[in-house]
Amino acid sequence: MFVIATIADTIRIPPSMFFQSTRECTHQEIDKKYPNRVIMDVGLVICRYGDVTQIGDGVCVPGDGAAHHEVVFRLVIFRPFVEEVCLGHILESNEEGIKVGLGEFFSDIFIPAYWMLRPSQYDKESGLWVWTPDYDYDDDDEGQQLAEEDGERVEQRYEMYIGAKIRFKVKGINFTQVTNTAKGLQATTTSTMSSLMPSFTSSMEGAASDLNSGDDKADNRPVRKRSSSFDLSYTNVPPCMHITASICEDGLGLVSWWTSQEAEGEEEELYEGEEQDGQFIE
């Protein structure tokens, strides 16, 4: 999720800071310029990491009394890798999907409708997405008694309410660079995403695809694409960094859905490790 990137940049030190050491001045200027800034194809800058590694000689340019130094330094970058599982909280919900925030510093994470747990649908009355799993219980399964009431099947509904903690998997990272040209605002987007998209094929087609699983494994790696520029004159400016996520797997979704099952599994493992004399086997 967090990486360290080495950056080379020209740092301007104004004359008012000449009484300080060059290293201290560069630290202050870097701390002003980079935190909470998105670097194209790198990620969101969190803070400076350690001292600068290289400082070049100061250069004065005509019309400017400041000193310009070529500096090499390291930054702590927020950039989750594709297929990484993260924990966030739900911010917004609409028919297109769910917007998720990560901590208090990043809120441009979107889970589209096609990456939801299936079957899921959007409830217009509550304004929330609802997961309605249809489990096939056996006759001897105790869960059948919970799923049936007066002989009728009871639909299980799991609402994804605002503010809930949600566990998701990163499927794509998009960087958008907006430039002001003679034609207006133009945006260029670079995307790094999973090569595997959610499958909507039937079970027979899925069984046939298993025969070529060896070829699919070779393609199961992030794919980087660069889109052409497009006009933003009549549309909203997209965020500089945008993450596309998924909850279309077991264990993903609201944390509360799986907490009770995980607790029961831990208790079962604890009892299995108990010996006859009351001690536990590690």
C-alpha positions in Angstrom: 0.0 0.0 0.0 2.8 2.4 0.9 6.1 2.5 -1.1 9.2 4.7 -1.1 10.0 6.5 -4.3 13.2 8.4 -5.2 12.5 11.8 -6.8 14.9 14.2 -8.4 13.7 17.9 -8.6 15.0 21.4 -8.7 14.3 23.1 -5.4 14.1 26.9 -5.2 15.5 28.4 -2.0 14.4 32.1 -1.6 17.0 34.7 -0.3 15.1 35.0 3.0 16.3 31.5 3.9 20.0 32.0 3.1 20.9 32.3 6.8 19.9 28.6 7.2 21.9 25.5 6.1 21.1 24.3 2.5 20.0 20.9 3.7 17.5 22.4 6.2 16.2 24.8 3.6 15.6 21.9 1.1 13.8 19.9 3.7 11.4 22.8 4.4 10.7 23.5 0.7 10.1 19.8 0.0 7.7 19.5 3.0 5.8 22.5 1.5 5.6 21.3 -2.0 5.0 17.6 -2.0 2.7 16.2 0.8 -0.9 15.6 -0.3 0.1 15.9 -3.9 -0.4 13.2 -6.6 2.6 12.5 -8.8 1.6 11.2 -12.2 2.2 7.4 -12.5 3.7 7.3 -9.0 1.0 7.9 -6.4 -0.2 10.2 -3.6 2.7 11.7 -1.6 2.3 11.2 2.2 5.6 12.8 3.5 9.3 13.1 3.0 11.3 10.0 4.0 14.6 10.8 5.8 17.1 13.4 4.7 17.9 14.3 1.1 20.4 12.1 -0.5 22.0 14.5 -2.9 22.2 18.3 -3.2 23.7 20.0 -6.2 25.3 23.4 -6.3 23.1 26.5 -6.2 22.4 28.2 -9.5 21.0 31.8 -9.9 18.8 32.6 -12.9 18.4 36.1 -14.4 15.6 38.0 -12.7 15.5 35.8 -9.6 17.6 36.2 -6.6 16.8 32.7 -5.2 19.2 29.7 -5.4 18.1 26.7 -7.4 19.5 23.3 -6.4 19.2 19.9 -8.1 18.1 17.7 -5.2 17.5 13.9 -5.0 15.3 12.8 -2.1 12.8 10.0 -1.1 9.1 10.2 -0.5 6.5 7.9 1.2 3.9 7.2 -1.5 0.4 5.8 -1.2 -0.1 3.4 -4.1 -1.8 0.1 -3.5 -0.9 -2.7 -5.9 -3.4 -4.4 -8.0 -5.2 -7.3 -6.3 -4.3 -5.9 -2.8 -7.0 -6.3 -0.1 -7.6 -3.1 1.9 -10.1 -1.9 4.6 -12.1 1.3 4.2 -15.5 2.8 4.9 -18.5 3.5 2.7 -18.9 7.2 1.8 -21.6 7.3 -0.8 -23.9 4.9 -2.6 -25.8 5.3 -5.9 -27.0 3.1 -8.8 -23.6 3.0 -10.4 -21.8 1.7 -7.3 -20.3 2.6 -4.0 -17.7 5.2 -3.1 -15.2 4.2 -0.4 -12.8 6.2 1.7 -9.5 4.9 3.0 -8.7 6.6 6.4 -8.9 10.4 6.3 -6.5 11.0 3.4 -8.0 9.2 0.3 -11.6 9.1 -0.8 -11.4 8.4 -4.6 -12.1 4.6 -4.4 -15.1 3.3 -6.4 -16.7 -0.1 -6.4 -18.8 -0.4 -9.6 -22.0 -2.4 -9.9 -20.3 -5.2 -11.9 -17.8 -5.8 -9.1 -20.4 -6.3 -6.4 -21.1 -9.6 -4.7 -23.7 -11.5 -6.7 -26.7 -11.3 -6.4 -26.7 -7.6 -5.4 -29.1 -4.9 -6.3 -29.6 -1.2 -5.6 -32.6 -0.3 -3.3 -33.9 3.0 -4.4 -36.0 3.5 -1.3 -33.1 3.3 1.1 -30.5 4.4 -1.4 -28.3 1.5 -0.4 -26.8 -1.6 -2.2 -28.1 -4.9 -0.8 -26.6 -8.3 -1.1 -29.2 -11.1 -1.2 -27.3 -14.4 -1.2 -29.3 -17.5 -2.0 -27.8 -20.5 -0.1 -28.8 -24.0 -0.9 -29.3 -25.7 2.5 -29.4 -29.5 3.0 -32.2 -31.1 4.9 -30.0 -31.8 7.9 -28.4 -28.3 7.9 -29.3 -26.2 10.9 -29.2 -23.1 8.7 -32.4 -24.2 6.9 -34.3 -23.5 10.1 -33.0 -20.0 10.1 -33.8 -19.4 6.5 -37.4 -20.7 6.7 -40.3 -19.3 8.6 -43.7 -20.9 8.6 -42.7 -23.0 5.7 -41.8 -20.0 3.6 -38.4 -19.0 2.4 -37.1 -15.9 4.0 -34.9 -13.7 1.8 -31.6 -12.8 3.5 -30.6 -9.1 3.0 -27.3 -7.6 3.8 -27.3 -3.8 3.4 -24.2 -1.8 2.7 -25.0 1.2 4.9 -23.1 4.4 4.9 -20.1 4.6 7.2 -19.7 0.8 7.5 -16.3 -0.8 7.3 -15.8 -2.6 4.1 -13.0 -4.9 2.9 -12.3 -4.6 -0.8 -9.7 -5.7 -3.4 -7.9 -3.2 -5.7 -8.6 -3.9 -9.4 -7.3 -0.8 -11.1 -5.4 2.4 -10.5 -6.0 5.4 -12.8 -3.9 8.5 -13.0 -5.4 11.6 -14.9 -3.3 14.6 -16.0 -5.4 17.7 -16.8 -3.8 20.3 -19.1 -5.2 23.6 -20.3 -4.7 23.9 -24.1 -6.0 26.1 -26.8 -8.9 23.7 -27.3 -9.8 23.8 -23.6 -9.2 21.4 -20.8 -7.7 18.1 -21.9 -7.2 15.0 -19.8 -4.9 12.1 -20.3 -5.4 9.0 -18.2 -3.0 6.2 -17.5 -4.5 3.0 -16.1 -3.0 -0.1 -14.4 -5.7 -2.7 -13.9 -6.2 -6.4 -13.5 -6.4 -8.4 -16.8 -9.2 -10.5 -15.4 -12.7 -9.1 -15.6 -15.8 -10.6 -13.8 -17.2 -13.5 -15.6 -20.9 -13.6 -16.5 -20.7 -16.9 -18.5 -22.7 -20.0 -17.7 -21.4 -22.9 -15.7 -20.8 -25.0 -18.9 -18.7 -22.2 -20.4 -16.8 -21.9 -17.2 -16.1 -25.6 -17.2 -14.8 -25.4 -20.7 -12.6 -22.5 -19.8 -10.9 -24.6 -17.1 -9.3 -26.7 -19.9 -7.3 -23.6 -20.9 -6.4 -22.5 -17.3 -2.7 -22.8 -18.1 -3.0 -20.1 -20.7 -5.1 -17.8 -18.4 -2.5 -17.9 -15.6 0.1 -16.4 -17.9 -2.3 -13.4 -18.5 -3.2 -12.9 -14.9 -1.1 -9.9 -14.3 -1.7 -6.1 -14.2 -2.1 -4.5 -17.6 -1.1 -0.8 -18.1 -2.9 1.3 -20.7 -2.7 4.9 -21.7 -5.8 6.5 -23.1 -5.9 9.4 -25.6 -6.7 12.9 -24.5 -10.3 13.9 -24.2 -12.1 17.2 -23.9 -13.3 18.3 -20.4 -15.1 21.5 -21.4 -18.5 20.1 -20.7 -17.7 17.4 -18.1 -16.5 17.4 -14.5 -12.7 17.3 -14.0 -11.8 13.7 -12.8 -9.6 13.1 -9.8 -5.9 12.9 -10.3 -5.8 9.5 -8.8 -8.7 7.1 -8.9 -8.9 3.5 -7.7 -11.4 0.9 -9.0 -12.1 -1.9 -6.4 -14.1 -5.1 -6.1 -16.0 -7.1 -3.5 -17.0 -9.9 -5.8 -15.3 -12.6 -3.7 -15.9 -14.5 -0.5 -14.5 -12.7 2.5 -14.9 -9.3 0.9 -17.7 -6.8 1.6 -18.8 -5.5 5.0 -16.5 -6.7 7.8 -19.6 -7.4 10.0 -20.8 -10.0 7.5 -17.8 -12.3 8.2 -16.8 -11.4 11.8 -19.2 -13.9 13.4 -18.1 -16.7 11.1 -14.4 -16.0 11.7 -15.0 -16.1 15.5 -16.8 -19.4 15.2 -13.9 -20.8 13.2 -11.4 -19.7 15.9 -13.5 -21.4 18.6 -13.6 -24.7 16.6 -9.8 -24.6 16.2 -9.4 -24.0 19.9 -11.5 -27.0 20.8 -9.8 -29.2 18.3 -6.5 -28.4 19.9 -7.7 -29.4 23.4 -6.2 -32.5 24.9 -7.9 -34.8 27.4 -5.9 -33.3 30.3 -7.3 -29.8 29.5 -4.1 -28.5 27.9 -4.0 -27.1 24.4 -1.8 -28.2 21.5 0.0 -25.3 19.7 
